Amino acid sequence: MVNEVPAVSAAVRLVERLAAAAPQPVSAGTLVDELGLNRSTCYNILATLQQAGWVNNLGKRSGWTLGPGLSTLSGLGDEGIHAVAKEEVEQLCRRLGVVVFACQEDGSGSYTVVAVGDPGRGVRVTVDVGDRFPFSAPGLMQAFWAYRPFEDFRDLARRRLVERFTEFTVTDADELKDVFEQVRSRGYGSSIRQFNVAHSGASATVFGPNGQPKLALMTITFSSELDEDNLDRVGAAIRDAADRITARIGGAVPEPGRVLSGR
C-alpha cells in the first residue's frame, strides 16, 4: 500500500480545484476553506507551484489560476483560450469604458471576432462576435504581423491588397516596417482614424503556446475620444491585458523589439 504524502496530496487537490474552475480564478481563501488546508501550508504550496509555472497569481483581489506550465502541458483548446480572452476584455471594457474585442486569424487571412466587452451604455461603436475584419485593418494587422518576419508580411501583402481606408492609412511598405518596429518597441499598436476617420483604437498581441501570435486585442471608440494625446494610457492597458491572457494560456511574450523566427 502506498503511503500518502500530505504535501503532495494537498498540491494535487489545489491543482484539481483550479482546473475545475478554469479559466476563472479562485481566491486563496476559498482554497483554504474548501480544501481544509492550513493557510500557511496553502500559500507555501501555491508559491512552490507558481515557481514551477503550474499556477499563476492574478493578484490579491483576483486569485489563482492554472499557470502557463500546466496550460502548455494540457494544450488549452480554443474554447478555453476564448473564455480567458472574454474575461479579460470584459474587465478592460469596464476599466476603460469603451468596446474591447479579441480577434483570431481565419483561413482567408482576415480576422474574426471571438470575444467582446461592451459597456452597454451611451453612443458607441459596436462590434459583435463573428464580425470579420479585412487583412489590412490597421490595428489588427499590426497586432498579428508586427512580430513576424517582415518578408513574410511583404509576400502576403503582394497577394492581398493593403487597402487605403482613409487619408490617414499607412500603406507604404517602408513606412509599415517602421510602424511594426514601433509596435514591437512599445508593445501595442494603434489605428488613429486609419480604418474609419470617425474611429480610433489601440491593439496588442496575445501569444500562444507555440510563441506565435494567437489573438489580437483591440479597443474601438470615436476618434474624438482617442488620439495621440491619450494613446499611451489606453495602449499600455491593452498591452497589459494581452500579456495576462498570454500568461494564462501558456504563451510567451517576446523580448521588446524582437522579431519571431517564423510563422
Number of C-alpha atoms within 10 A of each C-alpha: 3 4 5 8 8 9 13 11 10 17 18 11 14 25 19 13 17 20 18 12 13 17 21 17 19 22 18 20 14 11 21 17 11 11 14 11 15 12 13 10 14 20 16 14 16 21 16 13 19 19 13 14 18 21 25 24 20 16 10 9 11 13 17 26 25 31 23 24 22 20 22 18 11 10 12 18 10 12 10 14 20 20 15 20 31 20 17 24 26 21 15 24 21 16 11 16 18 25 24 30 28 28 28 22 21 11 7 8 15 17 25 20 20 22 25 26 25 21 18 13 8 8 8 16 14 16 17 14 13 13 11 17 17 18 21 23 20 28 25 31 24 27 28 26 18 29 24 19 14 19 10 12 16 14 10 14 16 9 8 13 12 20 16 16 17 12 11 14 20 20 16 10 14 10 11 17 16 12 17 23 20 16 23 23 14 15 25 29 30 26 29 25 22 22 22 17 17 14 20 25 29 31 32 33 35 29 24 22 20 12 18 21 26 20 28 27 31 29 28 23 21 19 17 11 15 20 19 9 8 10 20 15 11 20 22 17 19 29 21 17 21 28 19 19 25 26 24 29 29 26 24 19 19 15 11 13 16 14 17 16 10 11 12
